[in-house]
Amino acid sequence: MRAYIGGHQAVSTDDFIELALGTPVELWLGEEGESEEERAARLDAARDILADNPELPDAVSRVVAEVIEAHAPELFNVVPLARPAGRRWPSRKGAAA
């Protein structure tokens, strides 16, 4: 089964995230082994994108909240716990035998 978002085919989880954000994930998270110069350029680009799209953080938060809500049991491995039965201890009142 193929999934298309806005005419683009999403073949991996990263594709879905990139299409939802409108930018590559690496722009926001960075890449392993990037130099300080590359990091500074990446952060400058991210600031420019946020300045041009002030609604982006809210849109991303909304998408994340929808995904968490839709997949909460799988994400958090929620299992209802059985309530332990009440335990009664024998009474120690009375005379010793």
FITORPA-552117 format. One record per residue: residue number from 1; x, y, z of N, C-alpha, C, O, CB in turn. Coordinates in steps of 0.1 Angstrom, whole numbers, plus 5000, padded with zeros to 4 digits. Glycine has a CB too. Layout:
REM FITORPA-552117
   num    nxx    nyy    nzz   caxx   cayy   cazz    cxx    cyy    czz    oxx    oyy    ozz   cbxx   cbyy   cbzz
   NUM      X      Y      Z      X      Y      Z      X      Y      Z      X      Y      Z      X      Y      Z
...
END
This chain:
REM FITORPA-552117
   num    nxx    nyy    nzz   caxx   cayy   cazz    cxx    cyy    czz    oxx    oyy    ozz   cbxx   cbyy   cbzz
     1   5008   4988   5000   5000   5000   5000   5009   5012   5000   5018   5013   5008   4990   5000   5012
     2   5006   5022   4992   5014   5034   4990   5006   5045   4998   4994   5046   4997   5016   5038   4976
     3   5014   5054   5004   5008   5066   5010   5014   5078   5004   5026   5080   5002   5012   5066   5026
     4   5004   5087   5000   5008   5100   4994   5003   5111   5003   4991   5111   5008   5002   5101   4980
     5   5011   5121   5004   5007   5133   5012   5010   5145   5003   5022   5148   5000   5015   5134   5026
     6   5000   5152   4999   5002   5163   4990   5009   5160   4977   5017   5168   4972   5009   5174   4997
     7   5006   5149   4972   5012   5145   4959   5026   5139   4961   5032   5135   4951   5013   5156   4950
     8   5031   5138   4973   5044   5132   4975   5043   5118   4982   5034   5117   4991   5053   5141   4984
     9   5050   5108   4977   5049   5095   4983   5058   5094   4995   5070   5098   4995   5054   5084   4973
    10   5052   5090   5006   5059   5088   5019   5062   5073   5020   5053   5065   5021   5051   5093   5031
    11   5075   5069   5020   5078   5055   5021   5084   5051   5035   5086   5039   5037   5088   5052   5010
    12   5087   5061   5043   5093   5058   5056   5087   5067   5066   5080   5077   5063   5108   5059   5056
    13   5090   5065   5079   5085   5073   5090   5091   5087   5088   5085   5097   5091   5089   5067   5104
    14   5104   5088   5084   5111   5101   5083   5104   5109   5071   5103   5121   5072   5125   5099   5079
    15   5099   5102   5061   5092   5109   5050   5079   5115   5055   5076   5126   5052   5089   5099   5039
    16   5072   5108   5064   5059   5113   5069   5062   5125   5078   5055   5135   5077   5052   5102   5078
    17   5073   5124   5086   5076   5135   5095   5081   5148   5087   5077   5159   5089   5088   5131   5105
    18   5089   5145   5077   5094   5156   5068   5082   5163   5061   5082   5175   5060   5104   5151   5058
    19   5073   5155   5056   5061   5161   5049   5052   5168   5059   5046   5178   5055   5053   5150   5042
    20   5051   5163   5071   5043   5170   5081   5049   5184   5085   5042   5194   5087   5041   5161   5093
    21   5062   5183   5087   5069   5196   5091   5072   5205   5079   5072   5217   5081   5083   5192   5097
    22   5073   5200   5068   5077   5208   5056   5092   5210   5055   5096   5218   5046   5069   5221   5057
    23   5099   5204   5064   5114   5206   5064   5120   5192   5068   5113   5184   5074   5118   5217   5074
    24   5132   5190   5064   5139   5178   5069   5141   5177   5084   5143   5187   5090   5153   5176   5062
    25   5139   5166   5090   5140   5164   5104   5154   5168   5109   5156   5174   5120   5138   5149   5108
    26   5164   5165   5101   5178   5169   5105   5180   5184   5107   5189   5188   5115   5188   5164   5094
    27   5172   5192   5101   5173   5206   5103   5170   5210   5118   5177   5219   5123   5163   5214   5094
    28   5161   5203   5124   5158   5206   5138   5166   5198   5148   5169   5203   5159   5143   5203   5140
    29   5169   5185   5144   5176   5177   5154   5191   5176   5152   5199   5172   5161   5171   5163   5153
    30   5196   5181   5140   5210   5180   5138   5214   5166   5133   5206   5157   5132   5218   5184   5150
    31   5227   5165   5130   5232   5152   5125   5245   5149   5133   5252   5158   5137   5236   5153   5110
    32   5247   5136   5135   5259   5132   5143   5271   5136   5135   5273   5134   5123   5258   5117   5145
    33   5281   5142   5143   5293   5145   5137   5294   5159   5130   5303   5162   5123   5298   5135   5128
    34   5283   5167   5131   5283   5180   5124   5293   5189   5131   5295   5189   5143   5269   5186   5124
    35   5299   5198   5124   5309   5207   5129   5302   5219   5135   5290   5221   5133   5319   5212   5118
    36   5309   5227   5143   5303   5239   5149   5298   5249   5138   5287   5255   5139   5313   5246   5158
    37   5305   5249   5127   5301   5258   5116   5288   5253   5109   5279   5260   5106   5312   5259   5105
    38   5287   5240   5107   5275   5234   5102   5263   5235   5111   5252   5238   5107   5277   5219   5099
    39   5266   5234   5124   5255   5236   5134   5250   5250   5134   5238   5252   5134   5260   5232   5148
    40   5259   5260   5133   5255   5274   5133   5247   5277   5121   5237   5284   5121   5267   5283   5134
    41   5251   5271   5109   5243   5274   5097   5230   5267   5098   5220   5273   5093   5251   5268   5085
    42   5229   5255   5104   5216   5248   5105   5207   5256   5114   5195   5257   5111   5218   5234   5110
    43   5212   5261   5125   5203   5269   5134   5199   5282   5128   5188   5286   5131   5211   5271   5147
    44   5208   5288   5120   5204   5301   5113   5192   5298   5104   5183   5305   5103   5216   5307   5106
    45   5193   5287   5096   5183   5283   5087   5170   5280   5094   5159   5284   5090   5187   5271   5078
    46   5171   5273   5106   5159   5270   5114   5152   5283   5119   5140   5284   5119   5162   5261   5126
    47   5160   5293   5123   5155   5306   5128   5148   5313   5117   5137   5319   5119   5166   5314   5134
    48   5154   5313   5105   5148   5319   5093   5134   5313   5090   5125   5320   5087   5157   5318   5081
    49   5134   5300   5090   5121   5293   5087   5111   5296   5098   5099   5298   5094   5123   5277   5087
    50   5114   5296   5111   5105   5300   5121   5100   5315   5120   5089   5318   5123   5111   5298   5135
    51   5109   5323   5116   5105   5337   5114   5095   5339   5102   5086   5347   5103   5118   5346   5111
    52   5097   5331   5092   5088   5331   5080   5075   5324   5083   5065   5327   5076   5095   5326   5068
    53   5075   5315   5092   5063   5306   5095   5061   5306   5110   5063   5295   5116   5065   5292   5089
    54   5056   5317   5116   5054   5317   5130   5044   5306   5135   5043   5303   5147   5050   5330   5135
    55   5035   5301   5126   5025   5291   5131   5031   5277   5131   5024   5268   5135   5013   5292   5121
    56   5043   5275   5126   5049   5262   5125   5050   5255   5139   5046   5243   5139   5063   5263   5119
    57   5055   5261   5150   5055   5253   5162   5041   5248   5167   5040   5237   5172   5061   5262   5173
    58   5031   5257   5165   5018   5252   5169   5013   5241   5160   5006   5232   5165   5008   5264   5168
    59   5016   5242   5147   5011   5231   5138   5018   5218   5142   5012   5207   5142   5014   5235   5124
    60   5031   5219   5144   5039   5207   5148   5034   5201   5161   5032   5189   5162   5054   5210   5149
    61   5031   5209   5171   5026   5205   5184   5012   5198   5182   5009   5188   5188   5024   5217   5194
    62   5004   5203   5173   4991   5197   5171   4992   5183   5164   4985   5174   5168   4982   5206   5161
    63   5001   5182   5155   5004   5169   5148   5009   5159   5158   5004   5148   5159   5014   5171   5137
    64   5018   5163   5167   5024   5154   5177   5013   5150   5187   5012   5138   5190   5035   5161   5184
    65   5005   5159   5191   4994   5156   5200   4984   5146   5194   4979   5137   5201   4987   5168   5205
    66   4981   5148   5181   4972   5139   5174   4978   5125   5173   4971   5115   5175   4968   5144   5161
    67   4991   5124   5170   4997   5111   5169   4998   5104   5183   4995   5092   5184   5012   5112   5164
    68   5001   5111   5193   5001   5105   5207   4988   5100   5211   4986   5089   5216   5007   5115   5217
    69   4977   5108   5208   4964   5104   5212   4960   5092   5204   4953   5083   5210   4954   5116   5209
    70   4963   5091   5191   4959   5080   5183   4966   5067   5186   4961   5056   5185   4961   5083   5168
    71   4979   5068   5191   4987   5057   5193   4992   5055   5208   5002   5048   5210   4999   5057   5184
    72   4985   5061   5217   4989   5061   5231   4991   5047   5237   5002   5045   5243   4979   5068   5240
    73   4982   5038   5235   4984   5024   5241   4997   5018   5236   5005   5012   5243   4973   5015   5237
    74   5000   5019   5222   5012   5013   5217   5025   5021   5221   5035   5015   5224   5012   5013   5202
    75   5024   5034   5222   5035   5042   5226   5039   5040   5240   5051   5040   5243   5032   5057   5223
    76   5030   5039   5249   5032   5039   5263   5031   5025   5269   5033   5023   5281   5024   5048   5270
    77   5027   5015   5261   5025   5001   5265   5016   5001   5277   5019   4995   5288   5038   4995   5268
    78   5004   5007   5276   4995   5008   5288   4988   4995   5290   4981   4990   5280   4985   5020   5285
    79   4989   4990   5302   4982   4977   5305   4974   4980   5318   4980   4984   5328   4992   4965   5306
    80   4961   4977   5318   4954   4979   5330   4958   4969   5341   4960   4957   5338   4939   4978   5328
    81   4961   4974   5353   4965   4965   5364   4953   4960   5371   4943   4968   5374   4975   4973   5373
    82   4953   4948   5375   4943   4942   5384   4944   4948   5398   4955   4949   5403   4943   4927   5384
    83   4933   4951   5404   4933   4956   5418   4936   4944   5427   4929   4934   5427   4920   4963   5421
    84   4945   4945   5436   4947   4934   5446   4936   4933   5455   4930   4943   5460   4960   4937   5454
    85   4932   4921   5458   4921   4918   5467   4925   4922   5481   4937   4921   5485   4917   4903   5467
    86   4915   4928   5489   4918   4932   5503   4923   4919   5511   4917   4909   5509   4906   4938   5509
    87   4932   4921   5519   4937   4910   5527   4934   4912   5541   4937   4923   5547   4953   4908   5525
    88   4928   4902   5548   4925   4904   5562   4934   4895   5570   4937   4884   5567   4910   4900   5564
    89   4939   4901   5580   4948   4894   5590   4939   4889   5601   4930   4895   5605   4959   4903   5595
    90   4943   4877   5606   4935   4871   5618   4936   4880   5630   4946   4886   5632   4940   4857   5621
    91   4925   4881   5637   4925   4889   5649   4934   4883   5660   4934   4871   5662   4910   4891   5654
    92   4941   4892   5667   4949   4887   5678   4943   4891   5691   4950   4890   5702   4963   4894   5676
    93   4931   4894   5691   4924   4897   5704   4920   4885   5711   4917   4875   5704   4912   4907   5701
    94   4919   4885   5724   4914   4874   5731   4925   4868   5740   4936   4873   5740   4909   4863   5722
    95   4921   4857   5747   4930   4851   5757   4939   4842   5750   4936   4835   5740   4923   4844   5768
    96   4952   4840   5755   4961   4831   5749   4957   4817   5755   4953   4816   5766   4976   4835   5753
    97   4959   4807   5747   4955   4794   5751   4965   4787   5760   4964   4776   5764   4953   4785   5739
END
